[in-house]
Amino acid sequence: MADSGKKGTGVASGKMAAPPTKPSPPAASGLSGLSKRFPRIAFMLLLALLYRQLQAPAPKICGTPGGPPVTGPRIQLKDGRHLAYYESGVPKDQAKHKIIFVHGFDSCRYDALQLSPELAQELGIYLLSFDRPGYGESDPHPARTEDSIAFDIEELADSLQLGPRFYLIGFSMGGEIMWSCLKNIPHRLAGVSILGPVGNYWWSGYPSNVSTEAWYVQLPQDQWAVRVAHHAPWLTYWWNTQKLFPASSVISFDPAILSREEMAILPKFAFRTYAGQVRQQGEHETLHRDMMVGFGKWGWSPLEMEDPFPGGEATVHLWHGVEDLIVPVQLSRYIAERLPWVRYHELPTAGHLFPIADGMGDAIVKSMLLGDDE
């Protein structure tokens, strides 16, 4: 008789077989691994995005493929860079006085001090202005320091054969550069006029009450822009291009930084036909580089300088407007007190743009050349 109990029972030797092990789904295992790596991947992507946001675009250098054209005369410096320049006044070979003008922030070689043709002819004035590095048609200089521009100026003067001595006039950021020239090339200078110079709040020699009072003359957003340029220069590009909060009011030319007197002369500056050339190579190598150098960590302080002309072979004039809301007058006022060899001219109702007011160019030049304190 057949044993019916063995059919389909799966029993062997009287024991039950163990149920097969259920494998884990491979998809679930892959998702688990990805979920563990996701925070690290997200962090790396965030860092890459942040790095990209912090990096300024490469400048569009004049005369290179894709860059702006070269439209005016330039000289080539020893390191290969070019400086574009502009000449006015009487012809160089007929001049009695040769003056180099150094323009300010967000300006170019065409923003030279305005002199009347009559004064230029009367005194025999040749006026040379140039685009500072990165501005207009001058090549950028990423390695620029507080000292390097003085040697650019000396090389420019030699290339154009201005002779052993020449005069200098600098306005705003160009005014700050005058201290570098007085320190590095005093033997080449016949006289210097410093107009509304930018001051570095971290120069040694400023009493805390002076620098603090001047600091709070600035708009809060400018306090932050200057603070970033000094303490975190690598953030300067991002800080002044982001849209989360207000950046430099000077870059955006906010009317809040203008005095009442400046509002009347504003059209002379605001409607310049050549304004598009100023930043054409990129804002970073013009405006941002200016801030990083001007407000950066200097290796020396103008407040500790000795008289560069102990024999009286040249004079230094400092001009500043009391109503200047861009560069507080307190800084220049204290420098004039600290340095007795500086001849100080304070303009009680003027703002930062006083050099472009009618007649001011003539008054500044006459004071420097003739000693007239007008």
SVG drawing of the C-alpha trace seen along z (x, -y; Angstrom):
<svg xmlns="http://www.w3.org/2000/svg" viewBox="-2 -136 69 138">
<polyline fill="none" stroke="black" stroke-width="0.4" points="0.0,0.0 1.4,-3.4 2.5,-5.8 0.3,-8.8 1.9,-10.9 5.0,-11.6 3.3,-13.4 4.2,-17.1 5.0,-17.4 8.6,-18.7 9.5,-16.6 12.8,-14.7 13.8,-12.5 10.9,-13.8 12.2,-17.5 10.6,-20.7 12.7,-22.6 13.6,-26.2 11.8,-28.9 14.1,-30.7 15.7,-34.0 14.0,-37.0 16.7,-39.2 16.8,-43.0 15.6,-45.0 18.8,-46.5 17.0,-49.8 16.4,-50.4 20.1,-49.7 21.2,-52.2 18.9,-55.0 20.1,-54.4 23.7,-55.0 22.8,-58.1 20.9,-59.5 24.1,-59.2 26.2,-61.0 23.7,-63.7 24.7,-66.2 28.3,-66.0 27.4,-66.4 25.1,-69.4 27.8,-71.0 30.3,-70.7 27.9,-72.1 27.2,-75.0 30.9,-75.7 31.3,-75.6 28.4,-78.0 29.7,-80.3 33.2,-80.3 31.8,-81.2 29.8,-84.1 32.9,-85.5 35.1,-85.4 35.1,-88.6 34.9,-88.1 38.1,-88.5 38.6,-92.1 38.0,-92.9 41.4,-94.4 41.5,-97.1 43.0,-96.1 42.5,-92.3 39.9,-90.1 36.5,-90.8 37.9,-93.9 37.2,-97.6 39.2,-99.3 42.2,-101.5 41.2,-105.0 43.9,-107.3 47.7,-107.4 49.3,-105.0 52.7,-104.3 54.0,-100.8 55.6,-100.4 58.5,-98.2 56.3,-95.4 54.4,-95.3 51.2,-97.2 49.9,-100.2 48.8,-103.6 46.5,-105.7 47.0,-109.5 45.5,-112.8 47.3,-116.2 45.9,-119.7 47.1,-123.2 50.1,-124.6 52.3,-122.4 54.8,-120.5 57.9,-122.0 56.6,-125.5 55.5,-124.9 57.0,-126.6 55.1,-124.3 54.3,-120.7 51.5,-119.2 50.3,-115.6 46.8,-115.2 45.7,-112.0 41.9,-111.3 39.7,-110.0 37.3,-107.1 35.0,-106.1 36.7,-108.6 39.3,-108.6 41.9,-110.7 39.2,-113.1 38.3,-114.2 41.4,-116.3 41.2,-119.6 39.6,-122.2 41.9,-125.2 40.9,-128.3 42.7,-128.7 43.8,-132.2 45.5,-130.9 47.2,-128.0 48.6,-130.5 49.5,-133.1 51.5,-130.7 52.6,-128.3 50.9,-125.2 51.0,-121.8 48.6,-119.4 48.9,-115.6 46.3,-113.2 46.1,-109.5 43.8,-106.5 44.9,-104.8 45.3,-101.0 42.1,-99.3 40.3,-102.5 39.5,-103.7 42.1,-102.3 44.9,-101.6 45.7,-97.9 44.6,-96.5 47.3,-95.9 46.0,-93.1 49.3,-93.4 48.7,-97.1 49.8,-98.3 49.8,-101.6 53.3,-102.3 53.2,-101.0 51.2,-103.8 54.0,-106.3 56.4,-104.5 53.9,-104.2 53.7,-108.0 57.4,-108.4 57.7,-106.1 54.9,-108.0 56.8,-111.3 60.0,-109.8 58.3,-108.2 56.8,-111.6 60.0,-113.5 58.6,-115.8 62.1,-116.5 63.6,-116.0 60.8,-117.7 57.0,-118.1 54.0,-119.1 51.3,-116.7 47.6,-117.3 45.5,-114.4 41.7,-114.3 39.9,-111.9 41.5,-108.5 44.0,-110.3 44.6,-112.6 45.4,-109.7 47.9,-108.6 49.8,-111.9 51.0,-110.6 52.6,-107.7 54.3,-110.0 55.6,-112.2 57.1,-109.2 58.5,-107.4 59.5,-110.0 59.9,-113.4 63.0,-114.1 60.9,-114.3 58.3,-116.7 58.2,-120.5 55.0,-120.9 51.9,-118.9 48.2,-119.7 46.0,-117.2 42.3,-117.6 39.7,-116.0 41.9,-113.0 40.5,-109.7 41.8,-108.8 42.4,-105.3 40.7,-105.0 43.4,-102.5 46.4,-104.6 48.5,-104.8 48.6,-108.2 44.9,-109.1 43.5,-109.6 40.5,-107.4 38.1,-110.4 39.1,-111.8 38.8,-108.5 35.5,-107.7 34.0,-111.1 34.9,-110.8 33.7,-107.2 30.1,-108.1 30.0,-110.9 29.6,-108.1 26.3,-106.5 25.9,-103.1 26.1,-101.2 29.4,-102.9 30.8,-102.0 30.2,-98.4 31.7,-98.6 34.8,-100.2 35.0,-97.7 34.8,-94.8 37.5,-96.3 39.8,-96.5 39.1,-93.3 38.0,-91.0 39.2,-92.3 38.4,-88.9 34.7,-89.7 34.8,-93.2 33.5,-92.1 30.6,-90.1 29.7,-92.7 29.3,-95.5 27.5,-93.4 25.0,-91.4 21.4,-92.5 20.5,-91.4 21.3,-94.7 22.7,-98.2 26.4,-98.2 28.6,-101.3 26.5,-104.4 29.5,-106.0 29.5,-103.3 25.7,-103.7 26.2,-107.5 23.4,-107.9 22.3,-111.6 22.3,-111.2 26.1,-111.6 26.0,-115.0 26.0,-118.4 23.6,-121.2 26.4,-123.0 27.3,-119.9 23.8,-119.4 24.1,-122.6 27.3,-121.4 26.3,-117.8 25.3,-117.9 29.0,-118.7 29.9,-115.3 26.8,-113.2 26.4,-113.8 29.9,-113.1 29.8,-111.9 32.7,-109.6 31.3,-108.1 30.9,-104.7 34.6,-104.3 35.4,-104.6 34.3,-101.1 34.5,-99.4 37.1,-96.9 35.1,-95.8 34.2,-97.2 36.5,-94.9 39.8,-96.2 38.6,-99.8 36.3,-100.5 36.8,-97.4 40.6,-97.4 40.6,-101.1 38.7,-100.3 40.9,-97.3 44.1,-99.3 42.9,-102.6 41.3,-101.2 43.6,-98.2 46.5,-97.4 49.2,-99.9 52.8,-99.3 53.3,-102.9 51.2,-105.9 51.2,-109.4 50.7,-110.9 54.2,-109.7 56.0,-111.2 58.8,-113.7 58.9,-116.8 59.9,-115.6 61.2,-119.1 63.3,-120.2 65.0,-122.7 61.8,-124.3 62.3,-123.2 58.6,-122.4 55.3,-123.0 52.4,-120.7 48.8,-122.0 45.9,-120.2 42.3,-121.2 39.1,-119.9 35.4,-120.8 33.8,-121.0 30.5,-119.6 32.2,-116.5 29.9,-113.5 32.1,-111.1 35.5,-111.8 35.1,-113.4 37.0,-116.6 38.1,-115.5 40.8,-113.2 42.4,-115.9 42.0,-118.5 44.0,-116.3 46.7,-115.5 47.2,-119.2 47.6,-119.7 50.0,-116.8 52.2,-117.7 53.2,-121.4 54.8,-121.3 51.3,-120.9 49.5,-124.2 45.9,-123.6 42.9,-125.2 39.5,-124.4 36.4,-125.4 33.5,-126.0 30.5,-125.3 32.1,-122.9 31.4,-119.2 33.6,-116.5 33.2,-117.7 34.5,-121.2 37.4,-120.8 34.8,-120.9 33.2,-124.1 33.6,-127.1 37.0,-128.8 38.3,-126.3 40.8,-124.8 42.4,-128.1 42.5,-128.9 44.1,-125.6 46.8,-125.9 47.6,-129.5 48.0,-128.7 50.5,-125.9 52.5,-127.8 52.4,-131.3 51.7,-130.9 48.3,-132.7 46.1,-131.4 42.8,-132.0"/>
</svg>
